Amino acid sequence: MEALDCIDSPPPDGAISAFPDVSALLRDRGWTSSADLTAWLLDTAQLAVVPGKAINAPGRIRACCADDDDTLITA
């Protein structure tokens, strides 16, 4: 996400979740909220993220990196 000019995403501090500011992307695309972006990501890329309104952070999304239990156990 850091490579995209329209997304401000400092690296997470030891967590598996990131909370990028997508306000500029929302404005560029004409979307009214991060829920519009999350719906688009789910529909076009099968990528599920949480809209900022759900975490009291409008203009942001919550992206979590996770894997299935079997992979995590063997890691």
Secondary structure as the mmCIF struct_conf table of DSSP 4:
data_model
#
loop_
_struct_conf.conf_type_id
_struct_conf.id
_struct_conf.beg_label_comp_id
_struct_conf.beg_label_asym_id
_struct_conf.beg_label_seq_id
_struct_conf.end_label_comp_id
_struct_conf.end_label_asym_id
_struct_conf.end_label_seq_id
TURN_TY1_P TURN_TY1_P1 GLU A 2 ALA A 3
TURN_TY1_P TURN_TY1_P2 ASP A 5 CYS A 6
STRN STRN1 ASP A 8 ASP A 8
HELX_LH_PP_P HELX_LH_PP_P1 PRO A 10 PRO A 12
BEND BEND1 ASP A 13 GLY A 14
BEND BEND2 ILE A 16 ILE A 16
STRN STRN2 SER A 17 ALA A 18
STRN STRN3 ASP A 21 ASP A 21
HELX_RH_AL_P HELX_RH_AL_P1 SER A 23 ARG A 29
TURN_TY1_P TURN_TY1_P3 GLY A 30 GLY A 30
BEND BEND3 THR A 32 SER A 33
HELX_RH_AL_P HELX_RH_AL_P2 SER A 34 ALA A 45
STRN STRN4 VAL A 50 PRO A 51
HELX_RH_3T_P HELX_RH_3T_P1 GLY A 52 ILE A 55
TURN_TY1_P TURN_TY1_P4 ASN A 56 ASN A 56
TURN_TY1_P TURN_TY1_P5 PRO A 58 GLY A 59
STRN STRN5 ARG A 60 ARG A 60
STRN STRN6 ILE A 61 CYS A 64
HELX_RH_AL_P HELX_RH_AL_P3 ASP A 69 THR A 74
#
